[in-house]
Amino acid sequence: MYDHTEEAYKACREALKRDDLFAYELANLYVLTNRKEKMIDEYIGILKRNPDNINYIKGIWQRVLKTDEELEALETKLIQLSQKEQNVSVYNELLVWTYLQQKNFFGAFVQARSLEKRFNGRGERIYEIARIALANDEHETASEMYAYIVKNFPDSPYYAMARKSDIRTRATWVTNDYPINKEAIRKLTKDYAGLVAEMGNTVTAMESRREKALLHAFYLKEYDSAIADLEYVIKYPRAPRSLRMESKLSLGDMFVLTGEPWEASLLYSQVEKEVKDSPIAYKAKLKNAKLSYYKGEFELSKGHLDILKEATSREISNDAMALSLLIKDNTGLDSTETAMKRYAAIDLLMYQNRRQEALEAVEKMLYEFPGHSLEDELLYLKAKVLFEVGEFDQSVTALQKIVTEYSGDILTDDAYFMLGKVYETGKEDMAKAMDTYKELMVKYPGSVYTAEARKRYRKLRGDALR
């Protein structure tokens, strides 16, 4: 009897001239009867009387405000209140929360900036929002927030982390923008060098050395600089053990890049033994498995992969299963394993960023092994290289061949997702990108790419532009 309940509570309020009475009970009643705006009014009244209840109320709203329309209504109300009432900080804090629910990270940043100024903050709120934005692939917005902390809070404990995170965020952005801009990479290495010089031998500086080394090696082919940075971190006794082990794995990667697989395998094996049964050890084992695969030692590779499929994180397990399946599907019919060895060698060229050589080898294999079970993998590699060197039309042609001629095969959803990316970021044809992402979501709802495709589709549709 909800109507009578509401009437009774309001009658008590009127009789006692106390608008604050039964606020929690009425708010709960409005949740039960799906009157969200009235529920919001009651909770805002509670906050006016006791701002310390803010986290409790956020928890309630997290559960009951589900739709974009409900969050937009809350946003509008909070903006109106902040413009006409004195207790602005509470509304700013709630607006930050509301914008985060909507994934409007710039809006959250604007409100957090006001809070930091009002309370002489040290950048903590902004740093946390930047971290969440980065986890949602909002690299530009995250970078802007980190840069704001660096400029405005030089004495804050968040300064060093923000400065490193800003460079790292821009690095992620630049290295995923094809074709790769080497001048931008060069600027990033200089920014890392400046941070290392400023921070000395701190953990932040050691982490920055390792990240700088990866840019030198993978994008500029400056292996001597990369190796020097990595060896410095490995030999520095006060660097955390996990960082030294990661750096040793990266040093192994340098030897893969320079064509010295035995040196690489030795370093990977050292890490496996030194930190047994840890995530880093599993990572080292996966690298050894890939190294065996690159060399055409498929049985040895499968031995490593069979262990990894059972005993590690989901990410490593998935990588192990994917590589194991690739080897199994393409080595049984060909006793000489010629085609598979050629394909593994092309994979190594891709890892070494020798794109043009890889593309030529792919074209040669497609000509020499027509109709082979590896044809869709070769087409996918070809599309990837073409995308990365800026040949977007040719990349689209290769991907469309996969989705039409290999429909339902293991790489089809991968091809759909890459096709959407080529349309979106390469050809800048947003309508076709949306259609492709939508087709992926409809045809492959269980794909690992579905969640990301949905996010990109909604962003292109304008859902994030509030």
C-alpha positions as a printed NumPy array, in Angstrom:
array([[  0.   ,   0.   ,   0.   ],
       [  2.62 ,   2.45 ,  -1.189],
       [  0.312,   5.426,  -1.669],
       [ -0.942,   5.23 ,   1.929],
       [  2.634,   4.825,   3.173],
       [  3.75 ,   7.972,   1.402],
       [  0.705,   9.863,   2.64 ],
       [  1.406,   8.869,   6.236],
       [  5.058,   9.946,   6.146],
       [  4.189,  13.298,   4.578],
       [  1.367,  13.877,   7.087],
       [  3.86 ,  13.415,   9.925],
       [  6.238,  15.868,   8.325],
       [  3.505,  18.449,   7.962],
       [  2.152,  17.992,  11.462],
       [  5.577,  18.322,  13.078],
       [  6.855,  20.91 ,  10.582],
       [  9.952,  18.755,   9.955],
       [ 10.838,  18.229,   6.279],
       [ 13.775,  16.017,   7.261],
       [ 11.679,  13.282,   8.899],
       [ 11.491,   9.824,   7.263],
       [ 13.843,  10.835,   4.439],
       [ 15.447,   7.37 ,   4.221],
       [ 12.069,   5.647,   4.34 ],
       [ 10.621,   7.868,   1.616],
       [ 13.736,   7.482,  -0.536],
       [ 13.405,   3.699,  -0.283],
       [  9.703,   3.931,  -1.088],
       [ 10.502,   5.909,  -4.243],
       [ 13.011,   3.241,  -5.27 ],
       [ 10.342,   0.563,  -4.847],
       [  7.846,   2.557,  -6.923],
       [ 10.427,   3.543,  -9.56 ],
       [ 10.128,   7.277,  -8.918],
       [ 13.818,   8.036,  -9.268],
       [ 13.612,  11.836,  -9.326],
       [ 11.758,  11.935,  -6.   ],
       [ 14.283,   9.45 ,  -4.6  ],
       [ 17.142,  11.749,  -5.682],
       [ 15.425,  14.732,  -4.001],
       [ 15.18 ,  12.889,  -0.685],
       [ 18.824,  11.84 ,  -0.733],
       [ 19.97 ,  15.344,  -1.663],
       [ 17.988,  16.62 ,   1.324],
       [ 19.857,  14.127,   3.515],
       [ 23.173,  15.357,   2.118],
       [ 22.328,  18.988,   2.811],
       [ 21.878,  18.106,   6.479],
       [ 24.826,  15.717,   6.713],
       [ 27.392,  15.709,   3.868],
       [ 29.204,  12.782,   5.53 ],
       [ 26.529,  10.467,   4.088],
       [ 27.853,  11.011,   0.565],
       [ 29.534,   7.601,   0.155],
       [ 26.468,   5.772,   1.447],
       [ 24.27 ,   7.629,  -1.05 ],
       [ 26.701,   6.971,  -3.918],
       [ 26.38 ,   3.275,  -3.096],
       [ 22.579,   3.445,  -3.288],
       [ 22.639,   5.345,  -6.56 ],
       [ 25.162,   2.9  ,  -7.993],
       [ 22.553,   0.159,  -7.566],
       [ 19.401,   1.978,  -8.664],
       [ 20.379,   4.508, -11.36 ],
       [ 20.872,   2.267, -14.363],
       [ 19.957,   4.157, -17.533],
       [ 21.606,   7.05 , -19.347],
       [ 18.416,   9.082, -18.934],
       [ 18.435,   8.657, -15.144],
       [ 22.076,   9.722, -14.892],
       [ 21.478,  12.686, -17.182],
       [ 18.552,  13.778, -14.98 ],
       [ 20.797,  13.562, -11.911],
       [ 23.521,  15.546, -13.695],
       [ 21.064,  18.324, -14.611],
       [ 19.735,  18.557, -11.05 ],
       [ 23.222,  18.696,  -9.524],
       [ 24.329,  21.454, -11.925],
       [ 21.231,  23.504, -11.043],
       [ 21.85 ,  23.065,  -7.311],
       [ 25.534,  23.982,  -7.591],
       [ 24.575,  27.242,  -9.295],
       [ 22.128,  28.425,  -6.673],
       [ 23.163,  26.902,  -3.31 ],
       [ 26.154,  27.39 ,  -1.036],
       [ 27.189,  23.783,  -0.364],
       [ 28.784,  23.549,  -3.815],
       [ 31.558,  21.064,  -2.921],
       [ 29.068,  18.247,  -2.207],
       [ 27.449,  18.776,  -5.587],
       [ 30.865,  18.922,  -7.282],
       [ 31.77 ,  15.617,  -5.663],
       [ 28.516,  14.038,  -6.797],
       [ 28.988,  15.435, -10.297],
       [ 32.411,  13.785, -10.439],
       [ 30.758,  10.492,  -9.514],
       [ 27.924,  11.019, -12.029],
       [ 30.306,  11.815, -14.876],
       [ 32.368,   8.725, -14.082],
       [ 29.226,   6.564, -14.312],
       [ 28.602,   8.114, -17.735],
       [ 32.287,   7.67 , -18.713],
       [ 32.434,  11.422, -19.306],
       [ 35.982,  11.706, -17.99 ],
       [ 36.599,  15.273, -19.076],
       [ 33.482,  16.4  , -17.207],
       [ 34.731,  14.571, -14.103],
       [ 38.121,  16.271, -14.533],
       [ 36.539,  19.752, -14.632],
       [ 34.64 ,  19.124, -11.389],
       [ 37.66 ,  17.516,  -9.681],
       [ 39.749,  20.532, -10.637],
       [ 37.283,  22.792,  -8.792],
       [ 37.429,  20.566,  -5.721],
       [ 41.232,  20.542,  -5.682],
       [ 41.295,  24.363,  -5.807],
       [ 38.603,  24.741,  -3.141],
       [ 40.307,  22.408,  -0.664],
       [ 43.965,  23.121,  -1.565],
       [ 44.289,  19.538,  -2.761],
       [ 47.405,  17.805,  -4.074],
       [ 46.003,  16.266,  -7.236],
       [ 44.781,  12.961,  -5.801],
       [ 41.24 ,  13.22 ,  -7.215],
       [ 42.51 ,  14.124, -10.676],
       [ 45.105,  11.341, -10.629],
       [ 42.441,   8.751,  -9.796],
       [ 40.124,   9.989, -12.582],
       [ 43.042,   9.887, -15.039],
       [ 43.74 ,   6.294, -14.015],
       [ 40.111,   5.316, -14.67 ],
       [ 40.089,   7.199, -17.992],
       [ 43.226,   5.372, -19.085],
       [ 41.677,   2.005, -18.197],
       [ 38.848,   2.973, -20.57 ],
       [ 41.282,   3.832, -23.406],
       [ 40.656,   7.591, -23.101],
       [ 44.338,   8.339, -23.671],
       [ 44.081,  11.985, -24.661],
       [ 41.907,  12.918, -21.681],
       [ 44.124,  10.958, -19.284],
       [ 47.245,  12.636, -20.671],
       [ 45.661,  16.072, -20.211],
       [ 44.924,  15.28 , -16.558],
       [ 48.43 ,  13.98 , -15.865],
       [ 49.905,  17.087, -17.508],
       [ 47.667,  19.27 , -15.307],
       [ 49.002,  17.563, -12.151],
       [ 52.605,  17.993, -13.315],
       [ 52.073,  21.705, -13.982],
       [ 49.981,  22.601, -10.927],
       [ 51.188,  20.236,  -8.168],
       [ 55.003,  20.071,  -8.445],
       [ 55.365,  19.373,  -4.699],
       [ 52.663,  16.718,  -4.605],
       [ 53.411,  13.033,  -3.958],
       [ 51.495,  12.442,  -7.203],
       [ 53.89 ,  14.57 ,  -9.279],
       [ 56.39 ,  11.849, -10.22 ],
       [ 53.686,   9.251, -10.884],
       [ 51.713,  11.718, -12.987],
       [ 54.74 ,  12.72 , -15.017],
       [ 55.658,   9.102, -15.744],
       [ 52.024,   8.191, -16.443],
       [ 51.707,  11.105, -18.869],
       [ 54.701,   9.902, -20.905],
       [ 53.498,   6.293, -20.743],
       [ 50.003,   7.309, -21.855],
       [ 51.331,   9.287, -24.806],
       [ 53.539,   6.322, -25.679],
       [ 50.509,   4.016, -25.795],
       [ 48.72 ,   6.552, -27.945],
       [ 51.644,   7.077, -30.363],
       [ 52.549,   3.381, -30.725],
       [ 48.962,   2.493, -31.627],
       [ 48.644,   5.224, -34.25 ],
       [ 49.682,   3.934, -37.661],
       [ 51.867,   4.579, -39.498],
       [ 54.203,   5.111, -36.534],
       [ 55.513,   8.667, -36.151],
       [ 59.209,   8.235, -35.327],
       [ 59.621,  11.895, -34.374],
       [ 56.927,  11.447, -31.741],
       [ 58.758,   8.339, -30.469],
       [ 61.983,  10.319, -30.313],
       [ 60.3  ,  13.025, -28.232],
       [ 59.006,  10.385, -25.828],
       [ 62.519,   8.994, -25.282],
       [ 63.739,  12.527, -24.524],
       [ 60.876,  13.042, -22.07 ],
       [ 61.761,   9.761, -20.35 ],
       [ 65.432,  10.803, -20.217],
       [ 64.436,  14.109, -18.599],
       [ 62.353,  12.284, -15.996],
       [ 65.209,   9.872, -15.228],
       [ 67.615,  12.797, -14.784],
       [ 65.182,  14.577, -12.441],
       [ 64.216,  11.542, -10.348],
       [ 67.693,  10.014,  -9.912],
       [ 67.806,   6.381,  -8.853],
       [ 64.213,   6.14 ,  -7.626],
       [ 61.798,   3.372,  -8.548],
       [ 60.032,   5.81 , -10.901],
       [ 63.337,   6.488, -12.681],
       [ 64.126,   2.765, -12.97 ],
       [ 60.685,   2.013, -14.43 ],
       [ 61.124,   4.905, -16.848],
       [ 64.495,   3.563, -17.996],
       [ 62.897,   0.247, -18.898],
       [ 60.005,   1.862, -20.775],
       [ 62.439,   4.167, -22.589],
       [ 64.503,   1.126, -23.617],
       [ 61.489,  -0.524, -25.243],
       [ 60.865,   2.571, -27.378],
       [ 64.526,   2.697, -28.451],
       [ 64.487,  -0.961, -29.451],
       [ 61.084,  -1.649, -30.992],
       [ 60.494,   1.638, -32.825],
       [ 63.89 ,   3.271, -33.417],
       [ 66.084,   0.118, -33.677],
       [ 68.588,   1.716, -31.305],
       [ 69.544,  -1.501, -29.579],
       [ 72.71 ,  -0.271, -27.844],
       [ 70.784,   2.46 , -26.003],
       [ 68.056,  -0.015, -25.069],
       [ 70.493,  -2.63 , -23.753],
       [ 72.419,  -0.028, -21.721],
       [ 69.236,   1.16 , -19.986],
       [ 68.058,  -2.381, -19.231],
       [ 71.426,  -3.531, -17.892],
       [ 71.52 ,  -0.48 , -15.612],
       [ 68.168,  -1.46 , -14.06 ],
       [ 69.108,  -5.145, -13.755],
       [ 72.383,  -4.323, -11.964],
       [ 70.946,  -1.637,  -9.69 ],
       [ 70.632,  -3.387,  -6.297],
       [ 67.836,  -1.187,  -4.911],
       [ 65.519,  -1.688,  -7.871],
       [ 62.557,  -3.907,  -6.906],
       [ 63.092,  -7.549,  -7.756],
       [ 60.   ,  -7.684,  -9.962],
       [ 61.293,  -4.722, -12.001],
       [ 64.717,  -6.327, -12.398],
       [ 63.074,  -9.539, -13.615],
       [ 60.859,  -7.643, -16.07 ],
       [ 63.948,  -5.815, -17.313],
       [ 65.76 ,  -9.127, -17.767],
       [ 62.83 , -10.373, -19.874],
       [ 63.011,  -7.162, -21.91 ],
       [ 66.739,  -7.693, -22.378],
       [ 65.912, -11.157, -23.707],
       [ 63.517,  -9.48 , -26.138],
       [ 66.399,  -7.313, -27.369],
       [ 68.3  , -10.461, -28.354],
       [ 65.241, -11.75 , -30.215],
       [ 65.161,  -8.463, -32.111],
       [ 68.864,  -8.687, -32.981],
       [ 68.708, -12.342, -34.044],
       [ 70.413, -13.959, -31.029],
       [ 67.794, -16.498, -29.853],
       [ 70.107, -18.513, -27.602],
       [ 70.98 , -15.441, -25.532],
       [ 67.272, -14.629, -25.29 ],
       [ 66.348, -18.156, -24.202],
       [ 69.057, -18.113, -21.528],
       [ 67.651, -14.927, -19.984],
       [ 64.06 , -16.177, -20.105],
       [ 65.103, -19.429, -18.415],
       [ 67.003, -17.538, -15.706],
       [ 63.868, -15.565, -14.853],
       [ 61.77 , -18.772, -14.779],
       [ 64.138, -20.327, -12.235],
       [ 64.626, -17.206, -10.138],
       [ 60.931, -16.458,  -9.515],
       [ 59.303, -19.88 ,  -9.873],
       [ 55.491, -20.169, -10.087],
       [ 55.008, -16.401, -10.277],
       [ 53.228, -14.412, -12.999],
       [ 56.64 , -13.214, -14.232],
       [ 57.877, -16.82 , -14.439],
       [ 54.844, -17.779, -16.539],
       [ 55.496, -14.781, -18.75 ],
       [ 59.084, -15.991, -19.196],
       [ 57.871, -19.485, -20.102],
       [ 55.489, -18.042, -22.704],
       [ 58.37 , -16.068, -24.226],
       [ 60.436, -19.251, -24.399],
       [ 57.506, -21.041, -26.05 ],
       [ 57.231, -18.287, -28.656],
       [ 60.977, -18.392, -29.237],
       [ 60.806, -22.144, -29.928],
       [ 57.88 , -21.463, -32.265],
       [ 59.835, -18.779, -34.155],
       [ 62.701, -21.274, -34.628],
       [ 60.329, -23.95 , -35.962],
       [ 60.721, -26.19 , -32.892],
       [ 56.997, -26.831, -32.624],
       [ 57.003, -29.841, -30.283],
       [ 59.199, -28.013, -27.785],
       [ 56.941, -24.972, -28.042],
       [ 53.818, -27.065, -27.422],
       [ 55.452, -28.564, -24.317],
       [ 55.781, -25.088, -22.801],
       [ 52.305, -24.07 , -23.937],
       [ 50.561, -27.132, -22.474],
       [ 51.833, -26.139, -19.026],
       [ 50.801, -22.516, -19.459],
       [ 47.252, -23.376, -20.534],
       [ 46.55 , -24.709, -17.026],
       [ 48.601, -22.762, -14.55 ],
       [ 48.52 , -19.026, -15.144],
       [ 46.565, -15.823, -15.585],
       [ 43.762, -15.65 , -18.127],
       [ 45.74 , -13.394, -20.455],
       [ 48.762, -15.71 , -20.621],
       [ 46.535, -18.772, -20.743],
       [ 44.605, -17.346, -23.699],
       [ 47.842, -16.504, -25.547],
       [ 49.151, -20.006, -24.869],
       [ 45.962, -21.658, -26.11 ],
       [ 45.854, -19.504, -29.251],
       [ 49.458, -20.331, -30.195],
       [ 49.019, -24.009, -29.326],
       [ 45.921, -24.204, -31.52 ],
       [ 47.714, -22.48 , -34.405],
       [ 50.563, -25.007, -34.246],
       [ 48.237, -28.01 , -33.877],
       [ 45.975, -26.993, -36.772],
       [ 48.817, -26.437, -39.212],
       [ 51.425, -29.126, -38.525],
       [ 49.471, -32.396, -38.723],
       [ 48.973, -32.692, -42.5  ],
       [ 52.431, -31.508, -43.572],
       [ 55.083, -33.871, -42.208],
       [ 57.878, -31.507, -43.264],
       [ 56.1  , -28.541, -41.614],
       [ 57.517, -26.324, -44.375],
       [ 54.594, -23.921, -44.554],
       [ 54.313, -23.604, -40.785],
       [ 58.018, -22.862, -40.451],
       [ 57.712, -20.183, -43.115],
       [ 54.723, -18.682, -41.309],
       [ 56.549, -18.686, -37.947],
       [ 59.48 , -16.901, -39.589],
       [ 57.079, -14.223, -40.85 ],
       [ 55.665, -13.896, -37.328],
       [ 59.212, -13.259, -36.115],
       [ 59.676, -10.544, -38.745],
       [ 56.488,  -8.924, -37.466],
       [ 57.779,  -9.055, -33.877],
       [ 61.04 ,  -7.453, -35.045],
       [ 59.08 ,  -4.621, -36.719],
       [ 60.481,  -5.611, -40.139],
       [ 57.153,  -4.867, -41.769],
       [ 58.144,  -4.641, -45.431],
       [ 60.058,  -7.93 , -45.316],
       [ 57.087,  -9.571, -43.607],
       [ 54.69 ,  -8.295, -46.265],
       [ 56.876,  -9.621, -49.092],
       [ 57.134, -13.015, -47.367],
       [ 53.348, -13.162, -46.908],
       [ 52.725, -12.409, -50.588],
       [ 55.2  , -15.121, -51.576],
       [ 53.542, -17.692, -49.303],
       [ 50.05 , -16.866, -50.588],
       [ 51.352, -17.47 , -54.118],
       [ 53.244, -20.688, -53.31 ],
       [ 50.673, -22.285, -50.96 ],
       [ 47.234, -21.543, -52.448],
       [ 44.363, -23.011, -50.446],
       [ 46.6  , -23.936, -47.495],
       [ 45.026, -24.006, -44.019],
       [ 47.231, -21.03 , -43.147],
       [ 45.703, -18.815, -45.823],
       [ 43.375, -16.922, -43.479],
       [ 46.228, -16.336, -41.009],
       [ 48.384, -15.044, -43.86 ],
       [ 45.618, -12.72 , -45.03 ],
       [ 45.19 , -11.444, -41.475],
       [ 48.939, -10.759, -41.162],
       [ 48.877,  -9.043, -44.541],
       [ 45.958,  -6.84 , -43.472],
       [ 47.742,  -5.952, -40.233],
       [ 50.942,  -4.912, -42.004],
       [ 49.048,  -2.899, -44.61 ],
       [ 47.103,  -1.123, -41.869],
       [ 50.285,  -0.29 , -39.976],
       [ 52.042,   1.135, -43.041],
       [ 49.008,   3.212, -44.012],
       [ 47.709,   1.159, -46.979],
       [ 44.147,   1.191, -45.695],
       [ 42.274,   0.24 , -48.884],
       [ 44.417,  -2.855, -49.403],
       [ 44.022,  -3.767, -45.724],
       [ 40.23 ,  -3.584, -46.104],
       [ 40.376,  -5.877, -49.17 ],
       [ 42.336,  -8.551, -47.258],
       [ 40.025,  -8.375, -44.231],
       [ 36.866,  -8.53 , -46.327],
       [ 38.187, -11.677, -47.974],
       [ 38.513, -13.279, -44.528],
       [ 34.989, -12.333, -43.387],
       [ 33.393, -13.509, -46.643],
       [ 35.454, -16.567, -47.6  ],
       [ 36.337, -17.785, -44.085],
       [ 33.085, -16.939, -42.299],
       [ 32.88 , -18.811, -39.007],
       [ 36.619, -19.582, -38.914],
       [ 38.667, -18.813, -35.817],
       [ 39.971, -15.477, -37.143],
       [ 36.696, -14.098, -38.448],
       [ 35.831, -12.046, -35.367],
       [ 39.436, -10.76 , -35.253],
       [ 39.04 ,  -9.683, -38.868],
       [ 35.73 ,  -7.926, -38.187],
       [ 37.232,  -5.98 , -35.304],
       [ 40.331,  -4.946, -37.27 ],
       [ 38.122,  -3.988, -40.21 ],
       [ 36.166,  -1.683, -37.901],
       [ 39.425,  -0.114, -36.678],
       [ 40.675,   0.431, -40.229],
       [ 37.427,   2.167, -41.167],
       [ 37.454,   4.213, -37.94 ],
       [ 41.08 ,   5.272, -37.498],
       [ 42.511,   4.756, -40.98 ],
       [ 39.877,   5.635, -43.562],
       [ 37.882,   7.743, -41.045],
       [ 34.641,   6.328, -42.442],
       [ 32.631,   6.352, -39.22 ],
       [ 29.418,   5.01 , -40.783],
       [ 31.16 ,   1.887, -42.103],
       [ 33.056,   1.504, -38.833],
       [ 29.756,   1.519, -36.906],
       [ 28.205,  -0.995, -39.306],
       [ 31.201,  -3.308, -38.939],
       [ 31.244,  -3.128, -35.128],
       [ 27.478,  -3.765, -35.085],
       [ 27.853,  -6.783, -37.371],
       [ 30.554,  -8.178, -35.069],
       [ 28.305,  -7.76 , -32.024],
       [ 25.37 ,  -9.475, -33.751],
       [ 27.26 , -12.367, -35.359],
       [ 29.792, -13.041, -32.583],
       [ 28.234, -12.035, -29.25 ],
       [ 30.67 , -14.276, -27.369],
       [ 33.803, -12.828, -28.987],
       [ 36.541, -11.319, -26.82 ],
       [ 36.216,  -8.227, -29.039],
       [ 32.488,  -7.696, -28.462],
       [ 32.817,  -5.48 , -25.386],
       [ 35.389,  -3.22 , -27.053],
       [ 33.351,  -3.141, -30.29 ],
       [ 30.274,  -2.07 , -28.31 ],
       [ 32.248,   0.698, -26.593],
       [ 33.623,   1.986, -29.905],
       [ 30.167,   1.774, -31.519],
       [ 28.585,   3.812, -28.734],
       [ 31.347,   6.408, -28.86 ],
       [ 30.932,   6.811, -32.62 ],
       [ 27.167,   7.077, -32.145],
       [ 27.78 ,   9.987, -29.771],
       [ 26.856,   8.362, -26.465],
       [ 29.983,   9.7  , -24.78 ],
       [ 29.385,  13.29 , -25.936],
       [ 27.377,  14.836, -23.122]])
